[in-house]
Amino acid sequence: MRRRLMFPFAGLAALLIAGGTQAAEIHAHHLSCSFDSDYDLQVEANGIVFSRNDGHPRDIFMHDGQLRVDGQNVAVSQADAARLREYEQQVRELMPAVAAVAREGVDIGYAALTTVVATLSENGDERSRLLQELRDRRSDALRQIDASLGHGRWKAGDASELIDHSLESTVTDLVGEVTGDVVKDALSGDSNRLAALQARTDALDATLDKAIDAPAEKLGQRAEALCPGFSHLERLQGQFQFRLADGNTLQLISPDKDRSDKARQYADR
């Protein structure tokens, strides 16, 4: 994909967004599977807890084959107890893997933005300040991941939004700050400065491809490797024989067909 700086503001914004949010979302877009849940999840040493503010049931606790729903113990067969143990173990294995993918998504996104700033910002002091700001924001984003996913906490709907929000807000801030030198060059009328500007954007185009494509492809493969684990959880919950007080089955996760279809469309481009 060629990224030409045809118009200073729009062109720079496109470069920043391509470098940041593309890398941030690559782990979701390259998945051929996608699952959704209404529940927050907390993985603890003595069990795993699914909870939500609306709907019933609200709180599900499982550990070592035992199940408690909204504070009440649920009698389960030996077969279901085995499935519950397997479900808990699968969740425990998935959480650190999801956290690792999220951390890598942040690394790729901020590496791309660092490349943009280092290439386009001419003023040495301003460039140093912006690069330090990127390092600080990257550290903040990683701390957020470590404090949530890294500690076994998954908030419903928050898996990729944590990364996307961090990078998108950074992109918004950088567009206003980095454009100064670029616009000055573009409006100067100096053919040498314009040629230098075009050379920098051409170099940035190639550098971003190297900075994003290979790492993002590897990240996509790591994310794809999580699909069987989530699919296994769905199969297990479909095999539970026990019923809740209202006669319904326990539904903790479900396929997100719309996102899966979009992911496949993205991967086919």
Backbone as CSV, one residue per row, in Angstrom:
resi,resn,N_x,N_y,N_z,CA_x,CA_y,CA_z,C_x,C_y,C_z
1,MET,0.849,-1.176,0.000,0.000,0.000,0.000,0.888,1.229,0.000
2,ARG,0.751,2.126,-0.985,1.548,3.332,-1.072,0.896,4.449,-0.289
3,ARG,1.694,5.192,0.474,1.166,6.261,1.309,1.844,7.562,0.898
4,ARG,1.318,8.293,-0.070,1.910,9.526,-0.582,1.399,10.742,0.185
5,LEU,2.298,11.695,0.430,1.905,12.902,1.123,1.423,13.923,0.105
6,MET,0.268,13.674,-0.462,-0.278,14.546,-1.486,-0.807,15.839,-0.866
7,PHE,-1.439,15.735,0.297,-1.945,16.897,1.019,-1.381,16.819,2.436
8,PRO,-0.754,17.864,2.939,-0.006,17.772,4.186,-0.784,17.196,5.366
9,PHE,-1.921,17.790,5.695,-2.635,17.345,6.895,-3.205,15.943,6.721
10,ALA,-3.971,15.756,5.662,-4.616,14.459,5.449,-3.576,13.371,5.229
11,GLY,-2.522,13.712,4.512,-1.493,12.710,4.232,-0.787,12.248,5.485
12,LEU,-0.415,13.192,6.335,0.261,12.818,7.566,-0.661,12.024,8.480
13,ALA,-1.909,12.458,8.558,-2.864,11.709,9.375,-2.979,10.274,8.890
14,ALA,-3.015,10.106,7.569,-3.126,8.748,7.018,-1.906,7.917,7.387
15,LEU,-0.728,8.526,7.321,0.494,7.804,7.676,0.472,7.380,9.145
16,LEU,0.086,8.297,10.005,0.049,7.988,11.419,-0.970,6.893,11.724
17,ILE,-2.159,7.040,11.141,-3.211,6.058,11.405,-2.825,4.692,10.855
18,ALA,-2.234,4.684,9.657,-1.808,3.406,9.079,-0.762,2.749,9.951
19,GLY,0.149,3.554,10.475,1.209,3.004,11.300,0.744,2.556,12.660
20,GLY,-0.255,3.232,13.215,-0.688,2.919,14.564,-1.837,1.952,14.649
21,THR,-3.004,2.362,14.169,-4.183,1.545,14.404,-4.159,0.250,13.601
22,GLN,-3.510,0.245,12.442,-3.416,-1.011,11.696,-2.676,-2.048,12.521
23,ALA,-1.570,-1.632,13.125,-0.807,-2.566,13.953,-1.578,-2.950,15.205
24,ALA,-2.316,-1.997,15.766,-3.046,-2.276,16.993,-4.155,-3.294,16.775
25,GLU,-4.796,-3.237,15.615,-5.961,-4.089,15.384,-5.619,-5.375,14.636
26,ILE,-4.363,-5.553,14.287,-4.012,-6.676,13.420,-4.354,-8.016,14.068
27,HIS,-4.237,-8.083,15.409,-4.508,-9.342,16.079,-5.973,-9.724,15.988
28,ALA,-6.859,-8.734,15.901,-8.285,-9.045,15.780,-8.675,-9.269,14.336
29,HIS,-8.154,-8.447,13.432,-8.567,-8.522,12.034,-8.096,-9.803,11.361
30,HIS,-6.980,-10.365,11.797,-6.464,-11.557,11.154,-7.040,-12.844,11.738
31,LEU,-7.901,-12.715,12.727,-8.521,-13.903,13.282,-9.644,-14.385,12.378
32,SER,-9.672,-15.675,12.124,-10.798,-16.247,11.393,-11.909,-16.623,12.367
33,CYS,-11.624,-16.504,13.671,-12.635,-16.751,14.688,-12.773,-15.501,15.535
34,SER,-13.928,-15.316,16.099,-14.141,-14.197,17.004,-15.268,-14.568,17.948
35,PHE,-15.034,-14.325,19.235,-16.025,-14.682,20.242,-16.340,-13.471,21.095
36,ASP,-17.540,-13.472,21.640,-17.999,-12.361,22.453,-18.522,-12.907,23.781
37,SER,-18.558,-12.032,24.781,-19.097,-12.420,26.079,-19.691,-11.204,26.755
38,ASP,-20.781,-11.416,27.473,-21.388,-10.353,28.266,-20.737,-10.241,29.642
39,TYR,-19.836,-11.155,29.939,-19.285,-11.259,31.285,-17.871,-10.700,31.384
40,ASP,-17.588,-10.071,32.529,-16.209,-9.822,32.923,-15.671,-11.122,33.506
41,LEU,-14.369,-11.272,33.430,-13.755,-12.502,33.918,-12.633,-12.165,34.885
42,GLN,-12.588,-12.889,35.989,-11.485,-12.783,36.939,-10.948,-14.181,37.215
43,VAL,-9.682,-14.382,36.897,-9.028,-15.662,37.166,-8.268,-15.543,38.477
44,GLU,-8.635,-16.371,39.443,-7.999,-16.349,40.752,-7.452,-17.722,41.084
45,ALA,-6.623,-17.765,42.109,-6.015,-19.044,42.488,-7.064,-20.058,42.911
46,ASN,-8.136,-19.592,43.548,-9.144,-20.508,44.075,-10.352,-20.659,43.171
47,GLY,-10.245,-20.218,41.906,-11.337,-20.400,40.968,-11.417,-19.269,39.960
48,ILE,-12.355,-19.384,39.033,-12.576,-18.330,38.043,-13.997,-17.806,38.197
49,VAL,-14.153,-16.490,38.020,-15.429,-15.826,38.263,-15.850,-15.068,37.012
50,PHE,-17.055,-15.342,36.540,-17.683,-14.584,35.467,-18.764,-13.718,36.094
51,SER,-18.756,-12.412,35.787,-19.752,-11.530,36.400,-20.188,-10.460,35.410
52,ARG,-21.422,-9.965,35.612,-21.957,-8.877,34.794,-22.972,-8.111,35.622
53,ASN,-23.251,-6.877,35.202,-24.175,-6.025,35.952,-25.629,-6.243,35.561
54,ASP,-25.850,-6.638,34.304,-27.215,-6.822,33.809,-27.419,-8.261,33.347
55,GLY,-28.668,-8.729,33.429,-29.013,-10.055,32.957,-28.848,-11.109,34.040
56,HIS,-29.359,-12.274,33.765,-29.271,-13.400,34.697,-28.824,-14.640,33.933
57,PRO,-27.950,-15.440,34.547,-27.336,-15.209,35.858,-26.282,-14.103,35.810
58,ARG,-25.982,-13.543,36.968,-25.025,-12.442,37.034,-23.630,-12.901,37.427
59,ASP,-23.543,-13.883,38.318,-22.246,-14.320,38.827,-22.120,-15.833,38.725
60,ILE,-21.052,-16.258,38.082,-20.771,-17.688,37.941,-19.376,-17.942,38.473
61,PHE,-19.274,-18.891,39.382,-17.986,-19.281,39.945,-17.764,-20.754,39.655
62,MET,-16.572,-21.097,39.170,-16.252,-22.504,38.981,-14.831,-22.799,39.436
63,HIS,-14.684,-23.953,40.063,-13.359,-24.389,40.494,-13.394,-25.876,40.785
64,ASP,-12.425,-26.566,40.211,-12.228,-27.992,40.470,-13.513,-28.795,40.298
65,GLY,-14.268,-28.481,39.240,-15.472,-29.240,38.934,-16.705,-28.783,39.672
66,GLN,-16.577,-27.789,40.532,-17.732,-27.275,41.261,-18.229,-25.988,40.600
67,LEU,-19.545,-25.768,40.726,-20.171,-24.620,40.081,-21.106,-23.925,41.058
68,ARG,-20.988,-22.599,41.095,-21.894,-21.794,41.911,-22.451,-20.677,41.039
69,VAL,-23.764,-20.534,41.000,-24.429,-19.535,40.157,-25.233,-18.609,41.053
70,ASP,-24.911,-17.323,40.987,-25.563,-16.307,41.819,-25.600,-16.731,43.285
71,GLY,-24.480,-17.258,43.745,-24.332,-17.628,45.153,-24.884,-18.981,45.532
72,GLN,-25.517,-19.692,44.592,-26.118,-20.986,44.887,-25.320,-22.103,44.220
73,ASN,-25.028,-23.161,44.998,-24.338,-24.316,44.443,-25.239,-25.035,43.448
74,VAL,-24.628,-25.477,42.340,-25.364,-26.210,41.310,-24.869,-27.653,41.307
75,ALA,-25.798,-28.602,41.457,-25.430,-30.011,41.420,-25.109,-30.411,39.984
76,VAL,-23.963,-31.044,39.782,-23.555,-31.465,38.438,-23.129,-32.919,38.477
77,SER,-23.234,-33.579,37.342,-22.814,-34.965,37.213,-21.297,-35.052,37.192
78,GLN,-20.770,-36.249,37.300,-19.319,-36.443,37.218,-18.793,-36.005,35.854
79,ALA,-19.580,-36.275,34.816,-19.161,-35.886,33.470,-19.086,-34.368,33.350
80,ASP,-20.086,-33.677,33.897,-20.065,-32.217,33.847,-18.968,-31.643,34.743
81,ALA,-18.701,-32.293,35.865,-17.609,-31.841,36.736,-16.286,-31.887,35.972
82,ALA,-16.100,-32.947,35.188,-14.887,-33.060,34.384,-14.825,-31.955,33.335
83,ARG,-15.984,-31.671,32.729,-16.025,-30.589,31.736,-15.726,-29.239,32.387
84,LEU,-16.256,-29.017,33.577,-15.997,-27.763,34.282,-14.513,-27.618,34.613
85,ARG,-13.872,-28.695,35.013,-12.425,-28.633,35.274,-11.667,-28.291,33.997
86,GLU,-12.081,-28.923,32.909,-11.422,-28.665,31.631,-11.655,-27.221,31.191
87,TYR,-12.863,-26.720,31.421,-13.197,-25.339,31.055,-12.313,-24.367,31.841
88,GLU,-12.234,-24.598,33.136,-11.409,-23.725,33.986,-9.952,-23.756,33.547
89,GLN,-9.430,-24.939,33.274,-8.035,-25.052,32.865,-7.785,-24.345,31.538
90,GLN,-8.731,-24.465,30.614,-8.584,-23.802,29.316,-8.550,-22.283,29.484
91,VAL,-9.416,-21.761,30.329,-9.423,-20.316,30.594,-8.091,-19.886,31.197
92,ARG,-7.574,-20.651,32.126,-6.306,-20.311,32.763,-5.154,-20.302,31.759
93,GLU,-5.228,-21.168,30.768,-4.171,-21.214,29.753,-4.308,-20.073,28.752
94,LEU,-5.539,-19.674,28.467,-5.761,-18.628,27.464,-5.375,-17.235,27.958
95,MET,-5.616,-16.931,29.211,-5.435,-15.569,29.700,-4.016,-15.040,29.498
96,PRO,-2.970,-15.746,29.899,-1.625,-15.208,29.658,-1.280,-15.126,28.176
97,ALA,-1.844,-16.013,27.370,-1.597,-15.952,25.929,-2.245,-14.717,25.319
98,VAL,-3.458,-14.396,25.755,-4.139,-13.189,25.279,-3.360,-11.952,25.715
99,ALA,-2.876,-11.937,26.944,-2.095,-10.806,27.442,-0.824,-10.611,26.618
100,ALA,-0.178,-11.704,26.249,1.051,-11.614,25.459,0.777,-11.035,24.076
101,VAL,-0.331,-11.437,23.456,-0.698,-10.892,22.149,-1.000,-9.400,22.265
102,ALA,-1.703,-9.018,23.325,-2.019,-7.603,23.523,-0.751,-6.773,23.698
103,ARG,0.191,-7.282,24.469,1.456,-6.560,24.680,2.200,-6.388,23.356
104,GLU,2.220,-7.443,22.567,2.929,-7.357,21.296,2.234,-6.391,20.335
105,GLY,0.901,-6.346,20.390,0.180,-5.386,19.563,0.566,-3.961,19.914
106,VAL,0.711,-3.677,21.206,1.146,-2.349,21.647,2.555,-2.062,21.135
107,ASP,3.438,-3.033,21.259,4.822,-2.834,20.807,4.880,-2.494,19.322
108,ILE,4.122,-3.223,18.511,4.136,-2.976,17.071,3.556,-1.600,16.762
109,GLY,2.446,-1.269,17.396,1.819,0.017,17.133,2.721,1.185,17.481
110,TYR,3.337,1.140,18.642,4.189,2.255,19.050,5.514,2.267,18.298
111,ALA,5.982,1.120,17.869,7.175,1.101,17.019,6.895,1.811,15.697
112,ALA,5.695,1.590,15.159,5.326,2.260,13.908,5.230,3.763,14.109
113,LEU,4.607,4.196,15.198,4.479,5.632,15.453,5.840,6.268,15.712
114,THR,6.717,5.546,16.377,8.075,6.046,16.601,8.791,6.257,15.275
115,THR,8.579,5.354,14.341,9.188,5.485,13.018,8.674,6.729,12.312
116,VAL,7.374,6.995,12.423,6.784,8.180,11.795,7.412,9.447,12.360
117,VAL,7.465,9.544,13.677,7.999,10.744,14.321,9.473,10.930,13.994
118,ALA,10.255,9.863,14.080,11.688,9.965,13.830,11.984,10.381,12.395
119,THR,11.109,10.002,11.463,11.348,10.305,10.052,10.858,11.694,9.667
120,LEU,9.709,12.117,10.195,9.088,13.350,9.719,9.397,14.587,10.556
121,SER,9.754,14.409,11.812,10.012,15.564,12.660,11.448,16.043,12.468
122,GLU,11.600,17.286,11.992,12.930,17.808,11.686,13.601,18.451,12.890
123,ASN,12.830,19.104,13.726,13.390,19.799,14.873,13.883,18.792,15.911
124,GLY,15.185,18.862,16.216,15.777,17.862,17.094,15.167,17.820,18.476
125,ASP,14.969,18.995,19.090,14.392,19.034,20.438,12.953,18.530,20.436
126,GLU,12.198,18.970,19.421,10.813,18.533,19.327,10.730,17.031,19.076
127,ARG,11.607,16.528,18.224,11.621,15.091,17.950,11.929,14.296,19.223
128,SER,12.914,14.755,19.979,13.272,14.062,21.220,12.109,14.057,22.204
129,ARG,11.425,15.207,22.301,10.284,15.294,23.210,9.176,14.330,22.807
130,LEU,8.877,14.299,21.502,7.808,13.429,21.026,8.170,11.951,21.187
131,LEU,9.419,11.618,20.929,9.841,10.223,21.082,9.759,9.795,22.545
132,GLN,10.114,10.695,23.459,9.987,10.372,24.886,8.518,10.204,25.260
133,GLU,7.654,11.060,24.689,6.223,10.936,24.960,5.688,9.597,24.469
134,LEU,6.156,9.153,23.311,5.734,7.841,22.802,6.210,6.727,23.722
135,ARG,7.442,6.826,24.214,7.939,5.802,25.138,7.097,5.765,26.406
136,ASP,6.735,6.955,26.897,5.920,7.012,28.119,4.534,6.415,27.884
137,ARG,3.925,6.747,26.741,2.585,6.221,26.458,2.610,4.713,26.239
138,ARG,3.652,4.240,25.587,3.794,2.789,25.409,3.883,2.108,26.773
139,SER,4.701,2.677,27.669,4.833,2.098,29.008,3.507,2.105,29.749
140,ASP,2.745,3.187,29.609,1.434,3.269,30.259,0.495,2.196,29.713
141,ALA,0.498,2.016,28.384,-0.379,1.015,27.769,-0.015,-0.393,28.242
142,LEU,1.285,-0.669,28.332,1.718,-1.986,28.795,1.348,-2.203,30.260
143,ARG,1.454,-1.146,31.056,1.055,-1.271,32.465,-0.436,-1.575,32.589
144,GLN,-1.237,-0.948,31.732,-2.677,-1.232,31.768,-2.956,-2.689,31.433
145,ILE,-2.246,-3.210,30.445,-2.425,-4.618,30.077,-1.994,-5.522,31.228
146,ASP,-0.845,-5.217,31.820,-0.347,-6.042,32.922,-1.290,-6.008,34.121
147,ALA,-1.917,-4.840,34.340,-2.819,-4.698,35.488,-4.168,-5.350,35.253
148,SER,-4.507,-5.636,34.011,-5.794,-6.252,33.700,-5.592,-7.695,33.229
149,LEU,-5.309,-7.868,31.956,-5.118,-9.216,31.423,-3.981,-9.946,32.128
150,GLY,-2.928,-9.211,32.430,-1.780,-9.833,33.080,-2.082,-10.338,34.476
151,HIS,-3.138,-9.811,35.099,-3.566,-10.268,36.413,-4.853,-11.083,36.321
152,GLY,-5.118,-11.606,35.135,-6.265,-12.500,34.990,-7.594,-11.807,34.959
153,ARG,-7.621,-10.496,34.642,-8.880,-9.763,34.596,-9.208,-9.396,33.151
154,TRP,-10.345,-9.838,32.703,-10.824,-9.553,31.350,-12.158,-8.850,31.471
155,LYS,-12.225,-7.600,31.001,-13.475,-6.854,31.061,-14.199,-7.016,29.742
156,ALA,-15.491,-7.317,29.782,-16.268,-7.575,28.575,-16.124,-6.434,27.581
157,GLY,-15.796,-6.798,26.330,-15.684,-5.818,25.265,-14.416,-5.000,25.306
158,ASP,-13.467,-5.346,26.216,-12.319,-4.486,26.443,-11.018,-5.062,25.900
159,ALA,-11.061,-6.205,25.260,-9.831,-6.882,24.883,-8.993,-6.084,23.906
160,SER,-9.575,-5.672,22.784,-8.817,-4.913,21.805,-8.979,-3.419,21.979
161,GLU,-10.087,-2.981,22.640,-10.320,-1.551,22.814,-9.230,-0.899,23.645
162,LEU,-8.646,-1.662,24.570,-7.577,-1.127,25.397,-6.420,-0.658,24.537
163,ILE,-6.042,-1.454,23.553,-4.945,-1.101,22.657,-5.381,-0.007,21.700
164,ASP,-6.545,-0.189,21.085,-7.016,0.762,20.083,-7.139,2.167,20.658
165,HIS,-7.714,2.277,21.859,-7.914,3.597,22.447,-6.580,4.277,22.708
166,SER,-5.623,3.539,23.234,-4.312,4.120,23.525,-3.651,4.644,22.271
167,LEU,-3.639,3.835,21.218,-2.966,4.248,19.994,-3.739,5.328,19.252
168,GLU,-5.045,5.229,19.221,-5.829,6.226,18.490,-5.722,7.602,19.141
169,SER,-5.709,7.649,20.485,-5.552,8.940,21.146,-4.162,9.492,20.902
170,THR,-3.166,8.616,20.836,-1.804,9.054,20.544,-1.708,9.592,19.127
171,VAL,-2.342,8.894,18.183,-2.347,9.348,16.796,-2.975,10.734,16.700
172,THR,-4.109,10.930,17.376,-4.793,12.224,17.334,-3.888,13.345,17.827
173,ASP,-3.168,13.081,18.908,-2.268,14.097,19.457,-1.088,14.362,18.521
174,LEU,-0.548,13.296,17.928,0.636,13.457,17.084,0.332,14.191,15.789
175,VAL,-0.859,13.990,15.246,-1.193,14.661,13.989,-1.022,16.162,14.131
176,GLY,-1.483,16.718,15.263,-1.353,18.149,15.460,0.074,18.585,15.720
177,GLU,0.882,17.730,16.355,2.213,18.133,16.760,3.267,17.927,15.683
178,VAL,3.136,16.865,14.892,4.160,16.553,13.904,3.957,17.345,12.614
179,THR,2.754,17.807,12.374,2.483,18.462,11.092,3.206,19.788,10.914
180,GLY,3.668,20.410,12.003,4.280,21.733,11.890,5.393,21.805,10.871
181,ASP,6.416,20.979,11.037,7.537,20.999,10.098,7.114,20.569,8.706
182,VAL,6.210,19.578,8.646,5.795,19.066,7.349,5.049,20.132,6.560
183,VAL,4.107,20.805,7.219,3.332,21.846,6.542,4.244,22.998,6.124
184,LYS,5.190,23.355,6.988,6.126,24.433,6.673,6.920,24.109,5.410
185,ASP,7.366,22.866,5.294,8.089,22.455,4.094,7.176,22.450,2.881
186,ALA,5.954,21.923,3.069,5.055,21.788,1.933,4.614,23.143,1.380
187,LEU,4.544,24.172,2.263,4.070,25.484,1.834,5.206,26.471,1.538
188,SER,6.415,26.019,1.701,7.541,26.938,1.552,7.779,27.369,0.113
189,GLY,7.436,26.528,-0.851,7.735,26.821,-2.251,9.179,26.535,-2.614
190,ASP,9.979,26.136,-1.631,11.390,25.804,-1.872,11.463,24.409,-2.466
191,SER,11.946,24.323,-3.686,11.968,23.029,-4.380,12.853,22.023,-3.657
192,ASN,13.941,22.491,-3.061,14.828,21.580,-2.339,14.149,21.002,-1.095
193,ARG,13.443,21.882,-0.367,12.745,21.411,0.820,11.610,20.476,0.452
194,LEU,10.929,20.802,-0.650,9.853,19.915,-1.102,10.395,18.558,-1.531
195,ALA,11.534,18.567,-2.207,12.148,17.311,-2.630,12.576,16.486,-1.414
196,ALA,13.118,17.194,-0.403,13.529,16.490,0.808,12.318,15.906,1.533
197,LEU,11.217,16.660,1.542,9.985,16.182,2.164,9.471,14.934,1.455
198,GLN,9.480,14.970,0.120,9.017,13.810,-0.635,9.914,12.606,-0.377
199,ALA,11.228,12.871,-0.278,12.162,11.777,-0.008,11.888,11.159,1.362
200,ARG,11.588,12.003,2.359,11.311,11.481,3.700,10.035,10.640,3.712
201,THR,9.009,11.121,3.005,7.763,10.346,2.986,7.925,9.040,2.224
202,ASP,8.739,9.063,1.153,9.003,7.821,0.421,9.748,6.828,1.312
203,ALA,10.759,7.352,2.038,11.518,6.484,2.937,10.622,5.940,4.046
204,LEU,9.719,6.792,4.533,8.800,6.366,5.582,7.890,5.258,5.091
205,ASP,7.443,5.377,3.861,6.583,4.354,3.263,7.241,2.983,3.343
206,ALA,8.487,2.905,2.890,9.198,1.626,2.883,9.519,1.164,4.297
207,THR,9.914,2.105,5.153,10.283,1.740,6.514,9.093,1.219,7.301
208,LEU,7.921,1.851,7.112,6.728,1.387,7.811,6.342,-0.020,7.377
209,ASP,6.490,-0.289,6.088,6.181,-1.637,5.612,7.022,-2.665,6.361
210,LYS,8.320,-2.363,6.509,9.209,-3.297,7.216,8.870,-3.358,8.703
211,ALA,8.511,-2.193,9.257,8.239,-2.139,10.694,6.947,-2.850,11.070
212,ILE,5.983,-2.877,10.143,4.664,-3.416,10.469,4.422,-4.808,9.901
213,ASP,4.718,-4.991,8.620,4.236,-6.182,7.919,4.686,-7.492,8.560
214,ALA,6.008,-7.680,8.705,6.505,-8.954,9.234,6.077,-9.172,10.691
215,PRO,6.273,-8.178,11.594,5.813,-8.392,12.966,4.308,-8.607,13.067
216,ALA,3.537,-7.863,12.253,2.088,-8.013,12.308,1.656,-9.391,11.811
217,GLU,2.350,-9.900,10.823,2.021,-11.234,10.328,2.280,-12.286,11.402
218,LYS,3.409,-12.156,12.100,3.704,-13.084,13.187,2.687,-12.960,14.314
219,LEU,2.319,-11.706,14.604,1.313,-11.489,15.642,-0.019,-12.085,15.238
220,GLY,-0.375,-11.934,13.956,-1.605,-12.532,13.462,-1.605,-14.043,13.630
221,GLN,-0.451,-14.660,13.408,-0.349,-16.109,13.568,-0.502,-16.509,15.034
222,ARG,0.102,-15.712,15.932,-0.044,-16.008,17.362,-1.491,-15.853,17.804
223,ALA,-2.146,-14.806,17.305,-3.546,-14.602,17.651,-4.407,-15.727,17.087
224,GLU,-4.109,-16.118,15.857,-4.864,-17.203,15.216,-4.754,-18.492,16.013
225,ALA,-3.597,-18.694,16.648,-3.381,-19.914,17.422,-4.274,-19.978,18.666
226,LEU,-4.870,-18.848,19.050,-5.784,-18.844,20.190,-7.173,-19.356,19.825
227,CYS,-7.496,-19.357,18.532,-8.839,-19.742,18.094,-9.277,-21.121,18.601
228,PRO,-8.430,-22.149,18.481,-8.883,-23.462,18.959,-9.242,-23.465,20.440
229,GLY,-8.517,-22.672,21.241,-8.822,-22.612,22.669,-10.194,-22.035,22.935
230,PHE,-10.546,-20.943,22.261,-11.870,-20.353,22.430,-12.956,-21.261,21.868
231,SER,-12.662,-21.913,20.752,-13.632,-22.845,20.175,-13.885,-24.017,21.122
232,HIS,-12.819,-24.437,21.806,-12.956,-25.538,22.763,-13.868,-25.138,23.916
233,LEU,-13.740,-23.904,24.383,-14.637,-23.423,25.443,-16.095,-23.455,24.987
234,GLU,-16.324,-23.028,23.753,-17.695,-23.037,23.235,-18.241,-24.462,23.165
235,ARG,-17.397,-25.398,22.711,-17.849,-26.795,22.620,-18.165,-27.352,24.005
236,LEU,-17.307,-27.066,24.969,-17.533,-27.576,26.320,-18.842,-27.066,26.905
237,GLN,-19.106,-25.759,26.775,-20.344,-25.233,27.351,-21.568,-25.799,26.630
238,GLY,-21.395,-26.155,25.359,-22.492,-26.789,24.637,-22.746,-28.213,25.078
239,GLN,-21.756,-28.820,25.764,-21.887,-30.203,26.227,-22.376,-30.308,27.673
240,PHE,-22.432,-29.169,28.375,-22.914,-29.223,29.754,-24.333,-29.791,29.791
241,GLN,-24.553,-30.751,30.691,-25.862,-31.371,30.818,-26.737,-30.704,31.882
242,PHE,-26.104,-30.019,32.833,-26.887,-29.372,33.883,-27.663,-28.184,33.302
243,ARG,-28.670,-27.769,34.014,-29.470,-26.623,33.610,-29.535,-25.620,34.755
244,LEU,-29.673,-24.364,34.401,-29.808,-23.315,35.399,-31.220,-23.337,35.987
245,ALA,-31.469,-22.507,36.990,-32.760,-22.513,37.681,-33.923,-22.233,36.745
246,ASP,-33.661,-21.443,35.692,-34.727,-21.127,34.739,-34.824,-22.135,33.602
247,GLY,-34.014,-23.188,33.681,-34.055,-24.233,32.669,-33.132,-24.014,31.491
248,ASN,-32.465,-22.865,31.457,-31.567,-22.563,30.348,-30.186,-23.168,30.567
249,THR,-29.439,-23.246,29.481,-28.056,-23.708,29.562,-27.150,-22.539,29.929
250,LEU,-25.957,-22.843,30.391,-24.987,-21.815,30.746,-24.288,-21.327,29.482
251,GLN,-24.396,-20.050,29.204,-23.834,-19.448,27.993,-22.876,-18.342,28.419
252,LEU,-21.590,-18.644,28.400,-20.585,-17.677,28.827,-19.933,-16.963,27.656
253,ILE,-19.731,-17.651,26.556,-19.200,-17.024,25.350,-20.040,-17.464,24.159
254,SER,-19.979,-16.677,23.105,-20.704,-17.019,21.877,-19.938,-16.467,20.688
255,PRO,-20.054,-17.111,19.529,-19.357,-16.613,18.338,-19.888,-15.248,17.930
256,ASP,-18.977,-14.350,17.594,-19.346,-13.040,17.070,-19.230,-13.123,15.554
257,LYS,-20.313,-13.486,14.894,-20.287,-13.761,13.459,-19.895,-12.530,12.652
258,ASP,-20.398,-11.363,13.026,-20.096,-10.154,12.268,-18.612,-9.858,12.266
259,ARG,-17.976,-9.945,13.444,-16.549,-9.658,13.516,-15.735,-10.720,12.807
260,SER,-16.163,-11.986,12.884,-15.439,-13.049,12.193,-15.492,-12.838,10.685
261,ASP,-16.664,-12.453,10.169,-16.791,-12.198,8.736,-15.900,-11.035,8.315
262,LYS,-15.864,-9.964,9.137,-15.013,-8.833,8.825,-13.543,-9.225,8.863
263,ALA,-13.191,-10.080,9.816,-11.802,-10.521,9.910,-11.384,-11.268,8.657
264,ARG,-12.271,-12.138,8.165,-11.935,-12.885,6.954,-11.828,-11.953,5.750
265,GLN,-12.717,-10.969,5.669,-12.646,-10.002,4.564,-11.340,-9.229,4.613
266,TYR,-10.924,-8.845,5.811,-9.681,-8.090,5.980,-8.494,-8.954,5.548
267,ALA,-8.493,-10.212,5.975,-7.371,-11.101,5.652,-7.286,-11.387,4.166
268,ASP,-8.408,-11.309,3.457,-8.428,-11.607,2.020,-7.954,-10.440,1.175
269,ARG,-7.769,-9.275,1.765,-7.389,-8.089,0.968,-5.966,-8.251,0.409
